[in-house]
Amino acid sequence: MNYEKQMLDFAMSMVFSLFGMLLIFGLGFVFPTIDPYVVIKWIVIACAVVFAYSIGSFLFGVFTMIKSSKKKKTGKK
């Protein structure tokens, strides 16, 4: 499994979530007329998509590693 890609995915997920939190608090001060619930909803949706991609990529790597190790044990190509 590609350890660097996995760590990059997790770091991207964390940074994106932190950036989303900054947007939630920052937009309230910069644009007080914007409905904060709509902004929060879309930021949470965007952060959830990035998090789901990160977890999905990790699980795909794990299943690929398991599948390749089973092929090595049985001797199939």
URKAWO-V886628 format. One record per residue. N is the residue number from 1. RES is the residue in one small letter. PSI is psi in whole degrees, -180 to 180 (none if undefined). OMEGA is omega in radians with two decimals (NA if undefined). D_LAST is the distance of its C-alpha to the last C-alpha in Angstrom with 2 decimals. Layout:
# URKAWO-V886628
N,RES,PSI,OMEGA,D_LAST
N,RES,PSI,OMEGA,D_LAST
This chain:
# URKAWO-V886628
1,m,146,-3.10,18.54
2,n,99,-3.06,21.16
3,y,-38,-3.12,24.28
4,e,-41,3.11,26.68
5,k,-39,3.11,25.77
6,q,-45,3.13,26.18
7,m,-35,3.09,29.54
8,l,-41,3.11,30.59
9,d,-44,3.13,29.97
10,f,-39,3.11,32.00
11,a,-40,3.10,34.69
12,m,-41,3.13,34.92
13,s,-44,-3.14,35.41
14,m,-44,-3.13,38.12
15,v,-40,3.13,39.91
16,f,-40,3.12,39.92
17,s,-42,3.10,41.39
18,l,-40,3.09,44.03
19,f,-39,3.09,44.92
20,g,-41,3.11,45.31
21,m,-40,3.08,47.67
22,l,-38,3.10,49.68
23,l,-40,-3.14,49.97
24,i,-48,-3.10,51.23
25,f,-37,-3.09,53.97
26,g,-40,-3.12,54.71
27,l,-27,3.09,55.11
28,g,-31,3.13,57.65
29,f,-37,-3.08,59.87
30,v,-44,-3.12,59.43
31,f,82,-3.08,59.65
32,p,-13,-3.13,61.65
33,t,-12,3.12,62.16
34,i,139,3.09,58.46
35,d,114,-3.04,57.58
36,p,-27,-3.11,55.52
37,y,-35,3.09,53.76
38,v,-42,3.13,52.23
39,v,-46,-3.13,51.09
40,i,-41,-3.13,49.63
41,k,-47,-3.09,47.81
42,w,-33,3.08,46.06
43,i,-41,3.10,45.26
44,v,-40,3.11,43.75
45,i,-45,-3.14,41.67
46,a,-42,3.11,40.41
47,c,-37,3.12,39.63
48,a,-37,3.11,37.82
49,v,-44,3.13,35.57
50,v,-40,3.11,34.65
51,f,-43,3.13,34.12
52,a,-39,3.08,31.91
53,y,-43,-3.13,29.79
54,s,-47,-3.14,29.51
55,i,-41,3.12,28.53
56,g,-41,3.11,26.11
57,s,-41,3.11,24.35
58,f,-47,-3.12,24.20
59,l,-38,3.08,22.84
60,f,-41,3.11,20.13
61,g,-40,3.12,19.09
62,v,-46,-3.14,19.23
63,f,-36,3.09,17.15
64,t,-41,3.12,14.44
65,m,-42,3.13,14.63
66,i,-43,-3.13,14.61
67,k,-42,-3.14,11.58
68,s,-33,3.11,9.55
69,s,-32,3.08,11.34
70,k,-38,3.11,10.60
71,k,-37,3.13,6.80
72,k,-37,-3.13,8.00
73,k,-41,-3.11,10.61
74,t,-16,3.12,9.03
75,g,12,3.13,6.64
76,k,157,3.09,3.77
77,k,none,NA,0.00
